[in-house]
Amino acid sequence: MSTPQGSRFSEYNPSDHQAPLWIATSITLAYTGLLLLVRLAIKIKLLALDDLFLAVAHIVGIAQWGIMYASLNDGVGRKVFGIEQSNAAKVRILP
């Protein structure tokens, strides 16, 4: 079996650990979204206060996933020397 050639969505190597972050973020977004839809579909006429809390928590989660995707686009998970120049101004290097 040969190694795929060309550009990949995200590579995993010693200086770039974005691939597991993309996978974990995408899987958790899909899994929790589907579970929320299933729960609401089952309890459509029996909604209670706990469902409101679940919906609010999911809205907060969507904000978190959005921040994570934006951060991944800006270089989270890469070593400093692997970040593109266009994103270098957004990155803060701690002393």
PDB file of N, CA, C and O in Angstrom:
ATOM      1  N   MET A   1       0.839  -1.167   0.000  1.00  0.00           N
ATOM      2  CA  MET A   1       0.000   0.000   0.000  1.00  0.00           C
ATOM      3  C   MET A   1       0.889   1.237   0.000  1.00  0.00           C
ATOM      4  O   MET A   1       1.778   1.369   0.841  1.00  0.00           O
ATOM      5  N   SER A   2       0.650   2.124  -0.926  1.00  0.00           N
ATOM      6  CA  SER A   2       1.511   3.295  -1.058  1.00  0.00           C
ATOM      7  C   SER A   2       0.988   4.457  -0.206  1.00  0.00           C
ATOM      8  O   SER A   2      -0.193   4.522   0.132  1.00  0.00           O
ATOM      9  N   THR A   3       1.891   5.357   0.123  1.00  0.00           N
ATOM     10  CA  THR A   3       1.545   6.546   0.879  1.00  0.00           C
ATOM     11  C   THR A   3       0.847   7.530  -0.043  1.00  0.00           C
ATOM     12  O   THR A   3       1.307   7.758  -1.162  1.00  0.00           O
ATOM     13  N   PRO A   4      -0.273   8.126   0.411  1.00  0.00           N
ATOM     14  CA  PRO A   4      -0.968   9.111  -0.442  1.00  0.00           C
ATOM     15  C   PRO A   4      -0.053  10.289  -0.768  1.00  0.00           C
ATOM     16  O   PRO A   4       0.723  10.740   0.075  1.00  0.00           O
ATOM     17  N   GLN A   5      -0.155  10.771  -1.979  1.00  0.00           N
ATOM     18  CA  GLN A   5       0.648  11.900  -2.432  1.00  0.00           C
ATOM     19  C   GLN A   5      -0.215  13.152  -2.506  1.00  0.00           C
ATOM     20  O   GLN A   5      -1.440  13.070  -2.594  1.00  0.00           O
ATOM     21  N   GLY A   6       0.434  14.305  -2.469  1.00  0.00           N
ATOM     22  CA  GLY A   6      -0.281  15.556  -2.630  1.00  0.00           C
ATOM     23  C   GLY A   6      -0.646  16.190  -1.305  1.00  0.00           C
ATOM     24  O   GLY A   6      -0.223  15.741  -0.240  1.00  0.00           O
ATOM     25  N   SER A   7      -1.427  17.226  -1.392  1.00  0.00           N
ATOM     26  CA  SER A   7      -1.819  18.000  -0.219  1.00  0.00           C
ATOM     27  C   SER A   7      -2.894  17.258   0.575  1.00  0.00           C
ATOM     28  O   SER A   7      -3.876  16.776   0.010  1.00  0.00           O
ATOM     29  N   ARG A   8      -2.697  17.173   1.881  1.00  0.00           N
ATOM     30  CA  ARG A   8      -3.687  16.580   2.758  1.00  0.00           C
ATOM     31  C   ARG A   8      -4.368  17.689   3.541  1.00  0.00           C
ATOM     32  O   ARG A   8      -3.867  18.810   3.630  1.00  0.00           O
ATOM     33  N   PHE A   9      -5.507  17.359   4.100  1.00  0.00           N
ATOM     34  CA  PHE A   9      -6.227  18.349   4.899  1.00  0.00           C
ATOM     35  C   PHE A   9      -5.394  18.775   6.099  1.00  0.00           C
ATOM     36  O   PHE A   9      -5.246  19.968   6.363  1.00  0.00           O
ATOM     37  N   SER A  10      -4.855  17.815   6.820  1.00  0.00           N
ATOM     38  CA  SER A  10      -4.013  18.103   7.971  1.00  0.00           C
ATOM     39  C   SER A  10      -3.051  16.951   8.163  1.00  0.00           C
ATOM     40  O   SER A  10      -3.457  15.790   8.211  1.00  0.00           O
ATOM     41  N   GLU A  11      -1.799  17.271   8.270  1.00  0.00           N
ATOM     42  CA  GLU A  11      -0.783  16.238   8.472  1.00  0.00           C
ATOM     43  C   GLU A  11      -0.429  16.139   9.942  1.00  0.00           C
ATOM     44  O   GLU A  11      -0.565  17.104  10.694  1.00  0.00           O
ATOM     45  N   TYR A  12       0.027  14.957  10.345  1.00  0.00           N
ATOM     46  CA  TYR A  12       0.467  14.742  11.719  1.00  0.00           C
ATOM     47  C   TYR A  12       1.955  14.416  11.673  1.00  0.00           C
ATOM     48  O   TYR A  12       2.368  13.412  11.093  1.00  0.00           O
ATOM     49  N   ASN A  13       2.747  15.278  12.291  1.00  0.00           N
ATOM     50  CA  ASN A  13       4.187  15.052  12.364  1.00  0.00           C
ATOM     51  C   ASN A  13       4.694  15.696  13.654  1.00  0.00           C
ATOM     52  O   ASN A  13       3.906  16.307  14.376  1.00  0.00           O
ATOM     53  N   PRO A  14       5.975  15.577  13.961  1.00  0.00           N
ATOM     54  CA  PRO A  14       6.478  16.107  15.237  1.00  0.00           C
ATOM     55  C   PRO A  14       6.255  17.602  15.444  1.00  0.00           C
ATOM     56  O   PRO A  14       6.243  18.056  16.588  1.00  0.00           O
ATOM     57  N   SER A  15       6.081  18.374  14.389  1.00  0.00           N
ATOM     58  CA  SER A  15       5.877  19.810  14.552  1.00  0.00           C
ATOM     59  C   SER A  15       4.435  20.256  14.285  1.00  0.00           C
ATOM     60  O   SER A  15       4.134  21.444  14.396  1.00  0.00           O
ATOM     61  N   ASP A  16       3.550  19.336  13.941  1.00  0.00           N
ATOM     62  CA  ASP A  16       2.167  19.689  13.628  1.00  0.00           C
ATOM     63  C   ASP A  16       1.227  18.634  14.212  1.00  0.00           C
ATOM     64  O   ASP A  16       1.160  17.509  13.718  1.00  0.00           O
ATOM     65  N   HIS A  17       0.515  19.003  15.253  1.00  0.00           N
ATOM     66  CA  HIS A  17      -0.408  18.081  15.923  1.00  0.00           C
ATOM     67  C   HIS A  17      -1.860  18.494  15.708  1.00  0.00           C
ATOM     68  O   HIS A  17      -2.711  18.249  16.564  1.00  0.00           O
ATOM     69  N   GLN A  18      -2.143  19.113  14.578  1.00  0.00           N
ATOM     70  CA  GLN A  18      -3.502  19.581  14.311  1.00  0.00           C
ATOM     71  C   GLN A  18      -4.468  18.456  13.954  1.00  0.00           C
ATOM     72  O   GLN A  18      -5.657  18.563  14.252  1.00  0.00           O
ATOM     73  N   ALA A  19      -4.001  17.397  13.335  1.00  0.00           N
ATOM     74  CA  ALA A  19      -4.900  16.340  12.865  1.00  0.00           C
ATOM     75  C   ALA A  19      -5.766  15.764  13.987  1.00  0.00           C
ATOM     76  O   ALA A  19      -6.981  15.673  13.811  1.00  0.00           O
ATOM     77  N   PRO A  20      -5.200  15.371  15.131  1.00  0.00           N
ATOM     78  CA  PRO A  20      -6.064  14.856  16.201  1.00  0.00           C
ATOM     79  C   PRO A  20      -7.038  15.905  16.743  1.00  0.00           C
ATOM     80  O   PRO A  20      -8.142  15.567  17.171  1.00  0.00           O
ATOM     81  N   LEU A  21      -6.632  17.169  16.725  1.00  0.00           N
ATOM     82  CA  LEU A  21      -7.523  18.223  17.193  1.00  0.00           C
ATOM     83  C   LEU A  21      -8.707  18.419  16.245  1.00  0.00           C
ATOM     84  O   LEU A  21      -9.841  18.599  16.688  1.00  0.00           O
ATOM     85  N   TRP A  22      -8.433  18.384  14.927  1.00  0.00           N
ATOM     86  CA  TRP A  22      -9.518  18.477  13.941  1.00  0.00           C
ATOM     87  C   TRP A  22     -10.481  17.303  14.112  1.00  0.00           C
ATOM     88  O   TRP A  22     -11.698  17.483  14.091  1.00  0.00           O
ATOM     89  N   ILE A  23      -9.931  16.110  14.278  1.00  0.00           N
ATOM     90  CA  ILE A  23     -10.768  14.912  14.395  1.00  0.00           C
ATOM     91  C   ILE A  23     -11.618  14.967  15.655  1.00  0.00           C
ATOM     92  O   ILE A  23     -12.827  14.743  15.596  1.00  0.00           O
ATOM     93  N   ALA A  24     -11.001  15.262  16.795  1.00  0.00           N
ATOM     94  CA  ALA A  24     -11.745  15.302  18.060  1.00  0.00           C
ATOM     95  C   ALA A  24     -12.822  16.385  18.047  1.00  0.00           C
ATOM     96  O   ALA A  24     -13.936  16.158  18.518  1.00  0.00           O
ATOM     97  N   THR A  25     -12.497  17.544  17.517  1.00  0.00           N
ATOM     98  CA  THR A  25     -13.465  18.635  17.472  1.00  0.00           C
ATOM     99  C   THR A  25     -14.638  18.288  16.564  1.00  0.00           C
ATOM    100  O   THR A  25     -15.790  18.533  16.922  1.00  0.00           O
ATOM    101  N   SER A  26     -14.361  17.728  15.409  1.00  0.00           N
ATOM    102  CA  SER A  26     -15.428  17.384  14.462  1.00  0.00           C
ATOM    103  C   SER A  26     -16.307  16.255  14.983  1.00  0.00           C
ATOM    104  O   SER A  26     -17.528  16.297  14.832  1.00  0.00           O
ATOM    105  N   ILE A  27     -15.695  15.246  15.596  1.00  0.00           N
ATOM    106  CA  ILE A  27     -16.478  14.119  16.113  1.00  0.00           C
ATOM    107  C   ILE A  27     -17.375  14.570  17.263  1.00  0.00           C
ATOM    108  O   ILE A  27     -18.541  14.179  17.326  1.00  0.00           O
ATOM    109  N   THR A  28     -16.841  15.391  18.175  1.00  0.00           N
ATOM    110  CA  THR A  28     -17.674  15.828  19.295  1.00  0.00           C
ATOM    111  C   THR A  28     -18.816  16.726  18.831  1.00  0.00           C
ATOM    112  O   THR A  28     -19.919  16.654  19.374  1.00  0.00           O
ATOM    113  N   LEU A  29     -18.566  17.564  17.842  1.00  0.00           N
ATOM    114  CA  LEU A  29     -19.635  18.414  17.299  1.00  0.00           C
ATOM    115  C   LEU A  29     -20.733  17.556  16.679  1.00  0.00           C
ATOM    116  O   LEU A  29     -21.914  17.777  16.948  1.00  0.00           O
ATOM    117  N   ALA A  30     -20.365  16.592  15.862  1.00  0.00           N
ATOM    118  CA  ALA A  30     -21.356  15.729  15.211  1.00  0.00           C
ATOM    119  C   ALA A  30     -22.105  14.868  16.228  1.00  0.00           C
ATOM    120  O   ALA A  30     -23.328  14.748  16.157  1.00  0.00           O
ATOM    121  N   TYR A  31     -21.389  14.279  17.159  1.00  0.00           N
ATOM    122  CA  TYR A  31     -21.999  13.381  18.141  1.00  0.00           C
ATOM    123  C   TYR A  31     -22.980  14.125  19.036  1.00  0.00           C
ATOM    124  O   TYR A  31     -24.110  13.674  19.218  1.00  0.00           O
ATOM    125  N   THR A  32     -22.570  15.248  19.591  1.00  0.00           N
ATOM    126  CA  THR A  32     -23.465  15.972  20.495  1.00  0.00           C
ATOM    127  C   THR A  32     -24.645  16.579  19.748  1.00  0.00           C
ATOM    128  O   THR A  32     -25.753  16.641  20.282  1.00  0.00           O
ATOM    129  N   GLY A  33     -24.417  17.026  18.517  1.00  0.00           N
ATOM    130  CA  GLY A  33     -25.525  17.554  17.726  1.00  0.00           C
ATOM    131  C   GLY A  33     -26.572  16.496  17.431  1.00  0.00           C
ATOM    132  O   GLY A  33     -27.772  16.747  17.546  1.00  0.00           O
ATOM    133  N   LEU A  34     -26.114  15.315  17.052  1.00  0.00           N
ATOM    134  CA  LEU A  34     -27.064  14.229  16.776  1.00  0.00           C
ATOM    135  C   LEU A  34     -27.804  13.801  18.033  1.00  0.00           C
ATOM    136  O   LEU A  34     -29.008  13.546  17.987  1.00  0.00           O
ATOM    137  N   LEU A  35     -27.095  13.720  19.162  1.00  0.00           N
ATOM    138  CA  LEU A  35     -27.762  13.337  20.404  1.00  0.00           C
ATOM    139  C   LEU A  35     -28.786  14.384  20.842  1.00  0.00           C
ATOM    140  O   LEU A  35     -29.849  14.034  21.355  1.00  0.00           O
ATOM    141  N   LEU A  36     -28.477  15.645  20.644  1.00  0.00           N
ATOM    142  CA  LEU A  36     -29.445  16.691  20.977  1.00  0.00           C
ATOM    143  C   LEU A  36     -30.691  16.563  20.113  1.00  0.00           C
ATOM    144  O   LEU A  36     -31.809  16.668  20.617  1.00  0.00           O
ATOM    145  N   LEU A  37     -30.511  16.340  18.824  1.00  0.00           N
ATOM    146  CA  LEU A  37     -31.666  16.189  17.930  1.00  0.00           C
ATOM    147  C   LEU A  37     -32.499  14.962  18.277  1.00  0.00           C
ATOM    148  O   LEU A  37     -33.728  15.021  18.257  1.00  0.00           O
ATOM    149  N   VAL A  38     -31.843  13.858  18.593  1.00  0.00           N
ATOM    150  CA  VAL A  38     -32.577  12.641  18.964  1.00  0.00           C
ATOM    151  C   VAL A  38     -33.354  12.870  20.253  1.00  0.00           C
ATOM    152  O   VAL A  38     -34.523  12.496  20.356  1.00  0.00           O
ATOM    153  N   ARG A  39     -32.697  13.489  21.240  1.00  0.00           N
ATOM    154  CA  ARG A  39     -33.377  13.744  22.520  1.00  0.00           C
ATOM    155  C   ARG A  39     -34.589  14.649  22.318  1.00  0.00           C
ATOM    156  O   ARG A  39     -35.657  14.381  22.868  1.00  0.00           O
ATOM    157  N   LEU A  40     -34.439  15.701  21.547  1.00  0.00           N
ATOM    158  CA  LEU A  40     -35.569  16.609  21.323  1.00  0.00           C
ATOM    159  C   LEU A  40     -36.674  15.948  20.503  1.00  0.00           C
ATOM    160  O   LEU A  40     -37.853  16.230  20.717  1.00  0.00           O
ATOM    161  N   ALA A  41     -36.309  15.081  19.575  1.00  0.00           N
ATOM    162  CA  ALA A  41     -37.313  14.384  18.778  1.00  0.00           C
ATOM    163  C   ALA A  41     -38.120  13.408  19.634  1.00  0.00           C
ATOM    164  O   ALA A  41     -39.326  13.256  19.441  1.00  0.00           O
ATOM    165  N   ILE A  42     -37.451  12.752  20.577  1.00  0.00           N
ATOM    166  CA  ILE A  42     -38.147  11.802  21.438  1.00  0.00           C
ATOM    167  C   ILE A  42     -39.042  12.530  22.442  1.00  0.00           C
ATOM    168  O   ILE A  42     -40.155  12.089  22.725  1.00  0.00           O
ATOM    169  N   LYS A  43     -38.550  13.637  22.971  1.00  0.00           N
ATOM    170  CA  LYS A  43     -39.271  14.343  24.029  1.00  0.00           C
ATOM    171  C   LYS A  43     -40.021  15.568  23.511  1.00  0.00           C
ATOM    172  O   LYS A  43     -40.209  16.519  24.268  1.00  0.00           O
ATOM    173  N   ILE A  44     -40.448  15.582  22.276  1.00  0.00           N
ATOM    174  CA  ILE A  44     -41.019  16.772  21.661  1.00  0.00           C
ATOM    175  C   ILE A  44     -42.206  17.321  22.458  1.00  0.00           C
ATOM    176  O   ILE A  44     -42.379  18.539  22.516  1.00  0.00           O
ATOM    177  N   LYS A  45     -43.018  16.476  23.065  1.00  0.00           N
ATOM    178  CA  LYS A  45     -44.179  16.956  23.824  1.00  0.00           C
ATOM    179  C   LYS A  45     -43.947  16.893  25.333  1.00  0.00           C
ATOM    180  O   LYS A  45     -44.853  17.190  26.111  1.00  0.00           O
ATOM    181  N   LEU A  46     -42.759  16.513  25.743  1.00  0.00           N
ATOM    182  CA  LEU A  46     -42.455  16.379  27.172  1.00  0.00           C
ATOM    183  C   LEU A  46     -41.263  17.241  27.575  1.00  0.00           C
ATOM    184  O   LEU A  46     -40.509  16.874  28.477  1.00  0.00           O
ATOM    185  N   LEU A  47     -41.092  18.375  26.918  1.00  0.00           N
ATOM    186  CA  LEU A  47     -39.938  19.216  27.221  1.00  0.00           C
ATOM    187  C   LEU A  47     -40.066  19.808  28.619  1.00  0.00           C
ATOM    188  O   LEU A  47     -41.151  20.196  29.054  1.00  0.00           O
ATOM    189  N   ALA A  48     -38.920  19.868  29.318  1.00  0.00           N
ATOM    190  CA  ALA A  48     -38.903  20.384  30.684  1.00  0.00           C
ATOM    191  C   ALA A  48     -37.708  21.317  30.855  1.00  0.00           C
ATOM    192  O   ALA A  48     -37.023  21.654  29.889  1.00  0.00           O
ATOM    193  N   LEU A  49     -37.472  21.723  32.086  1.00  0.00           N
ATOM    194  CA  LEU A  49     -36.392  22.655  32.388  1.00  0.00           C
ATOM    195  C   LEU A  49     -35.020  22.079  32.035  1.00  0.00           C
ATOM    196  O   LEU A  49     -34.132  22.812  31.599  1.00  0.00           O
ATOM    197  N   ASP A  50     -34.848  20.782  32.220  1.00  0.00           N
ATOM    198  CA  ASP A  50     -33.549  20.179  31.887  1.00  0.00           C
ATOM    199  C   ASP A  50     -33.241  20.288  30.398  1.00  0.00           C
ATOM    200  O   ASP A  50     -32.075  20.377  30.014  1.00  0.00           O
ATOM    201  N   ASP A  51     -34.267  20.283  29.561  1.00  0.00           N
ATOM    202  CA  ASP A  51     -34.053  20.442  28.126  1.00  0.00           C
ATOM    203  C   ASP A  51     -33.620  21.864  27.785  1.00  0.00           C
ATOM    204  O   ASP A  51     -32.849  22.074  26.849  1.00  0.00           O
ATOM    205  N   LEU A  52     -34.113  22.831  28.538  1.00  0.00           N
ATOM    206  CA  LEU A  52     -33.674  24.213  28.348  1.00  0.00           C
ATOM    207  C   LEU A  52     -32.192  24.342  28.699  1.00  0.00           C
ATOM    208  O   LEU A  52     -31.425  24.957  27.958  1.00  0.00           O
ATOM    209  N   PHE A  53     -31.797  23.766  29.823  1.00  0.00           N
ATOM    210  CA  PHE A  53     -30.389  23.799  30.211  1.00  0.00           C
ATOM    211  C   PHE A  53     -29.508  23.100  29.178  1.00  0.00           C
ATOM    212  O   PHE A  53     -28.402  23.556  28.887  1.00  0.00           O
ATOM    213  N   LEU A  54     -30.000  22.001  28.632  1.00  0.00           N
ATOM    214  CA  LEU A  54     -29.253  21.278  27.607  1.00  0.00           C
ATOM    215  C   LEU A  54     -29.099  22.130  26.345  1.00  0.00           C
ATOM    216  O   LEU A  54     -28.029  22.148  25.736  1.00  0.00           O
ATOM    217  N   ALA A  55     -30.150  22.827  25.956  1.00  0.00           N
ATOM    218  CA  ALA A  55     -30.082  23.680  24.773  1.00  0.00           C
ATOM    219  C   ALA A  55     -29.111  24.842  24.988  1.00  0.00           C
ATOM    220  O   ALA A  55     -28.340  25.180  24.090  1.00  0.00           O
ATOM    221  N   VAL A  56     -29.146  25.453  26.178  1.00  0.00           N
ATOM    222  CA  VAL A  56     -28.223  26.550  26.480  1.00  0.00           C
ATOM    223  C   VAL A  56     -26.784  26.035  26.488  1.00  0.00           C
ATOM    224  O   VAL A  56     -25.885  26.689  25.960  1.00  0.00           O
ATOM    225  N   ALA A  57     -26.572  24.875  27.082  1.00  0.00           N
ATOM    226  CA  ALA A  57     -25.224  24.287  27.095  1.00  0.00           C
ATOM    227  C   ALA A  57     -24.744  23.991  25.678  1.00  0.00           C
ATOM    228  O   ALA A  57     -23.560  24.143  25.379  1.00  0.00           O
ATOM    229  N   HIS A  58     -25.646  23.574  24.817  1.00  0.00           N
ATOM    230  CA  HIS A  58     -25.259  23.286  23.439  1.00  0.00           C
ATOM    231  C   HIS A  58     -24.908  24.572  22.685  1.00  0.00           C
ATOM    232  O   HIS A  58     -24.000  24.572  21.854  1.00  0.00           O
ATOM    233  N   ILE A  59     -25.611  25.653  22.966  1.00  0.00           N
ATOM    234  CA  ILE A  59     -25.273  26.940  22.350  1.00  0.00           C
ATOM    235  C   ILE A  59     -23.879  27.389  22.785  1.00  0.00           C
ATOM    236  O   ILE A  59     -23.098  27.886  21.974  1.00  0.00           O
ATOM    237  N   VAL A  60     -23.574  27.210  24.072  1.00  0.00           N
ATOM    238  CA  VAL A  60     -22.226  27.517  24.559  1.00  0.00           C
ATOM    239  C   VAL A  60     -21.197  26.605  23.882  1.00  0.00           C
ATOM    240  O   VAL A  60     -20.099  27.042  23.535  1.00  0.00           O
ATOM    241  N   GLY A  61     -21.562  25.344  23.699  1.00  0.00           N
ATOM    242  CA  GLY A  61     -20.677  24.412  23.011  1.00  0.00           C
ATOM    243  C   GLY A  61     -20.419  24.804  21.568  1.00  0.00           C
ATOM    244  O   GLY A  61     -19.299  24.664  21.078  1.00  0.00           O
ATOM    245  N   ILE A  62     -21.433  25.289  20.892  1.00  0.00           N
ATOM    246  CA  ILE A  62     -21.256  25.730  19.505  1.00  0.00           C
ATOM    247  C   ILE A  62     -20.268  26.895  19.445  1.00  0.00           C
ATOM    248  O   ILE A  62     -19.441  26.970  18.536  1.00  0.00           O
ATOM    249  N   ALA A  63     -20.361  27.802  20.419  1.00  0.00           N
ATOM    250  CA  ALA A  63     -19.387  28.902  20.477  1.00  0.00           C
ATOM    251  C   ALA A  63     -17.974  28.347  20.692  1.00  0.00           C
ATOM    252  O   ALA A  63     -17.016  28.820  20.081  1.00  0.00           O
ATOM    253  N   GLN A  64     -17.855  27.354  21.554  1.00  0.00           N
ATOM    254  CA  GLN A  64     -16.548  26.747  21.813  1.00  0.00           C
ATOM    255  C   GLN A  64     -15.997  26.068  20.570  1.00  0.00           C
ATOM    256  O   GLN A  64     -14.811  26.197  20.267  1.00  0.00           O
ATOM    257  N   TRP A  65     -16.848  25.345  19.845  1.00  0.00           N
ATOM    258  CA  TRP A  65     -16.384  24.696  18.619  1.00  0.00           C
ATOM    259  C   TRP A  65     -15.983  25.735  17.577  1.00  0.00           C
ATOM    260  O   TRP A  65     -15.003  25.542  16.857  1.00  0.00           O
ATOM    261  N   GLY A  66     -16.718  26.815  17.490  1.00  0.00           N
ATOM    262  CA  GLY A  66     -16.351  27.884  16.558  1.00  0.00           C
ATOM    263  C   GLY A  66     -14.992  28.480  16.885  1.00  0.00           C
ATOM    264  O   GLY A  66     -14.173  28.717  15.997  1.00  0.00           O
ATOM    265  N   ILE A  67     -14.765  28.719  18.170  1.00  0.00           N
ATOM    266  CA  ILE A  67     -13.460  29.236  18.593  1.00  0.00           C
ATOM    267  C   ILE A  67     -12.361  28.231  18.286  1.00  0.00           C
ATOM    268  O   ILE A  67     -11.273  28.613  17.853  1.00  0.00           O
ATOM    269  N   MET A  68     -12.634  26.959  18.503  1.00  0.00           N
ATOM    270  CA  MET A  68     -11.620  25.929  18.236  1.00  0.00           C
ATOM    271  C   MET A  68     -11.300  25.850  16.742  1.00  0.00           C
ATOM    272  O   MET A  68     -10.130  25.761  16.369  1.00  0.00           O
ATOM    273  N   TYR A  69     -12.316  25.880  15.891  1.00  0.00           N
ATOM    274  CA  TYR A  69     -12.065  25.849  14.448  1.00  0.00           C
ATOM    275  C   TYR A  69     -11.291  27.092  13.990  1.00  0.00           C
ATOM    276  O   TYR A  69     -10.382  26.989  13.167  1.00  0.00           O
ATOM    277  N   ALA A  70     -11.646  28.248  14.516  1.00  0.00           N
ATOM    278  CA  ALA A  70     -10.913  29.467  14.165  1.00  0.00           C
ATOM    279  C   ALA A  70      -9.461  29.373  14.639  1.00  0.00           C
ATOM    280  O   ALA A  70      -8.543  29.782  13.928  1.00  0.00           O
ATOM    281  N   SER A  71      -9.263  28.837  15.833  1.00  0.00           N
ATOM    282  CA  SER A  71      -7.906  28.683  16.360  1.00  0.00           C
ATOM    283  C   SER A  71      -7.099  27.690  15.536  1.00  0.00           C
ATOM    284  O   SER A  71      -5.913  27.912  15.290  1.00  0.00           O
ATOM    285  N   LEU A  72      -7.723  26.604  15.109  1.00  0.00           N
ATOM    286  CA  LEU A  72      -7.023  25.644  14.264  1.00  0.00           C
ATOM    287  C   LEU A  72      -6.617  26.276  12.945  1.00  0.00           C
ATOM    288  O   LEU A  72      -5.532  26.000  12.433  1.00  0.00           O
ATOM    289  N   ASN A  73      -7.472  27.118  12.392  1.00  0.00           N
ATOM    290  CA  ASN A  73      -7.117  27.808  11.149  1.00  0.00           C
ATOM    291  C   ASN A  73      -5.954  28.773  11.353  1.00  0.00           C
ATOM    292  O   ASN A  73      -5.177  29.020  10.431  1.00  0.00           O
ATOM    293  N   ASP A  74      -5.839  29.319  12.570  1.00  0.00           N
ATOM    294  CA  ASP A  74      -4.767  30.271  12.862  1.00  0.00           C
ATOM    295  C   ASP A  74      -3.470  29.606  13.305  1.00  0.00           C
ATOM    296  O   ASP A  74      -2.451  30.287  13.417  1.00  0.00           O
ATOM    297  N   GLY A  75      -3.474  28.301  13.559  1.00  0.00           N
ATOM    298  CA  GLY A  75      -2.223  27.626  13.858  1.00  0.00           C
ATOM    299  C   GLY A  75      -2.142  26.881  15.170  1.00  0.00           C
ATOM    300  O   GLY A  75      -1.052  26.443  15.539  1.00  0.00           O
ATOM    301  N   VAL A  76      -3.236  26.712  15.899  1.00  0.00           N
ATOM    302  CA  VAL A  76      -3.189  25.937  17.143  1.00  0.00           C
ATOM    303  C   VAL A  76      -2.772  24.509  16.812  1.00  0.00           C
ATOM    304  O   VAL A  76      -3.264  23.916  15.852  1.00  0.00           O
ATOM    305  N   GLY A  77      -1.873  23.969  17.602  1.00  0.00           N
ATOM    306  CA  GLY A  77      -1.400  22.607  17.402  1.00  0.00           C
ATOM    307  C   GLY A  77      -0.119  22.518  16.604  1.00  0.00           C
ATOM    308  O   GLY A  77       0.426  21.429  16.422  1.00  0.00           O
ATOM    309  N   ARG A  78       0.364  23.639  16.129  1.00  0.00           N
ATOM    310  CA  ARG A  78       1.623  23.671  15.380  1.00  0.00           C
ATOM    311  C   ARG A  78       2.704  24.325  16.222  1.00  0.00           C
ATOM    312  O   ARG A  78       2.419  25.144  17.096  1.00  0.00           O
ATOM    313  N   LYS A  79       3.929  23.958  15.952  1.00  0.00           N
ATOM    314  CA  LYS A  79       5.032  24.664  16.592  1.00  0.00           C
ATOM    315  C   LYS A  79       5.140  26.052  15.969  1.00  0.00           C
ATOM    316  O   LYS A  79       4.655  26.280  14.861  1.00  0.00           O
ATOM    317  N   VAL A  80       5.767  26.966  16.675  1.00  0.00           N
ATOM    318  CA  VAL A  80       5.802  28.366  16.258  1.00  0.00           C
ATOM    319  C   VAL A  80       6.390  28.536  14.865  1.00  0.00           C
ATOM    320  O   VAL A  80       5.896  29.355  14.089  1.00  0.00           O
ATOM    321  N   PHE A  81       7.422  27.788  14.532  1.00  0.00           N
ATOM    322  CA  PHE A  81       8.047  27.956  13.218  1.00  0.00           C
ATOM    323  C   PHE A  81       7.192  27.410  12.085  1.00  0.00           C
ATOM    324  O   PHE A  81       7.520  27.631  10.919  1.00  0.00           O
ATOM    325  N   GLY A  82       6.101  26.701  12.388  1.00  0.00           N
ATOM    326  CA  GLY A  82       5.243  26.139  11.345  1.00  0.00           C
ATOM    327  C   GLY A  82       4.027  26.975  11.026  1.00  0.00           C
ATOM    328  O   GLY A  82       3.199  26.580  10.205  1.00  0.00           O
ATOM    329  N   ILE A  83       3.905  28.126  11.662  1.00  0.00           N
ATOM    330  CA  ILE A  83       2.742  28.985  11.445  1.00  0.00           C
ATOM    331  C   ILE A  83       3.003  29.921  10.267  1.00  0.00           C
ATOM    332  O   ILE A  83       4.091  30.483  10.137  1.00  0.00           O
ATOM    333  N   GLU A  84       1.992  30.082   9.413  1.00  0.00           N
ATOM    334  CA  GLU A  84       2.143  30.938   8.239  1.00  0.00           C
ATOM    335  C   GLU A  84       2.354  32.395   8.657  1.00  0.00           C
ATOM    336  O   GLU A  84       1.914  32.812   9.729  1.00  0.00           O
ATOM    337  N   GLN A  85       3.017  33.147   7.819  1.00  0.00           N
ATOM    338  CA  GLN A  85       3.281  34.559   8.105  1.00  0.00           C
ATOM    339  C   GLN A  85       1.994  35.362   8.246  1.00  0.00           C
ATOM    340  O   GLN A  85       1.943  36.309   9.031  1.00  0.00           O
ATOM    341  N   SER A  86       0.954  35.001   7.499  1.00  0.00           N
ATOM    342  CA  SER A  86      -0.299  35.743   7.573  1.00  0.00           C
ATOM    343  C   SER A  86      -0.964  35.617   8.947  1.00  0.00           C
ATOM    344  O   SER A  86      -1.722  36.497   9.355  1.00  0.00           O
ATOM    345  N   ASN A  87      -0.681  34.529   9.655  1.00  0.00           N
ATOM    346  CA  ASN A  87      -1.253  34.325  10.988  1.00  0.00           C
ATOM    347  C   ASN A  87      -0.281  34.660  12.106  1.00  0.00           C
ATOM    348  O   ASN A  87      -0.650  34.610  13.279  1.00  0.00           O
ATOM    349  N   ALA A  88       0.942  34.996  11.764  1.00  0.00           N
ATOM    350  CA  ALA A  88       1.961  35.238  12.793  1.00  0.00           C
ATOM    351  C   ALA A  88       1.603  36.427  13.686  1.00  0.00           C
ATOM    352  O   ALA A  88       1.956  36.440  14.865  1.00  0.00           O
ATOM    353  N   ALA A  89       0.916  37.406  13.145  1.00  0.00           N
ATOM    354  CA  ALA A  89       0.553  38.581  13.944  1.00  0.00           C
ATOM    355  C   ALA A  89      -0.493  38.211  15.006  1.00  0.00           C
ATOM    356  O   ALA A  89      -0.570  38.870  16.043  1.00  0.00           O
ATOM    357  N   LYS A  90      -1.290  37.177  14.764  1.00  0.00           N
ATOM    358  CA  LYS A  90      -2.322  36.766  15.710  1.00  0.00           C
ATOM    359  C   LYS A  90      -1.765  35.909  16.850  1.00  0.00           C
ATOM    360  O   LYS A  90      -2.413  35.733  17.881  1.00  0.00           O
ATOM    361  N   VAL A  91      -0.578  35.390  16.652  1.00  0.00           N
ATOM    362  CA  VAL A  91       0.005  34.461  17.622  1.00  0.00           C
ATOM    363  C   VAL A  91       0.809  35.237  18.653  1.00  0.00           C
ATOM    364  O   VAL A  91       1.610  36.104  18.302  1.00  0.00           O
ATOM    365  N   ARG A  92       0.600  34.932  19.895  1.00  0.00           N
ATOM    366  CA  ARG A  92       1.345  35.567  20.958  1.00  0.00           C
ATOM    367  C   ARG A  92       2.313  34.542  21.543  1.00  0.00           C
ATOM    368  O   ARG A  92       1.893  33.470  21.979  1.00  0.00           O
ATOM    369  N   ILE A  93       3.578  34.860  21.553  1.00  0.00           N
ATOM    370  CA  ILE A  93       4.595  33.959  22.081  1.00  0.00           C
ATOM    371  C   ILE A  93       4.862  34.354  23.529  1.00  0.00           C
ATOM    372  O   ILE A  93       5.233  35.493  23.812  1.00  0.00           O
ATOM    373  N   LEU A  94       4.673  33.409  24.436  1.00  0.00           N
ATOM    374  CA  LEU A  94       4.916  33.676  25.842  1.00  0.00           C
ATOM    375  C   LEU A  94       6.410  33.620  26.126  1.00  0.00           C
ATOM    376  O   LEU A  94       7.123  32.795  25.554  1.00  0.00           O
ATOM    377  N   PRO A  95       6.889  34.497  27.013  1.00  0.00           N
ATOM    378  CA  PRO A  95       8.340  34.499  27.318  1.00  0.00           C
ATOM    379  C   PRO A  95       8.753  33.264  28.088  1.00  0.00           C
ATOM    380  O   PRO A  95       9.927  33.109  28.421  1.00  0.00           O
TER     381      PRO A  95
END
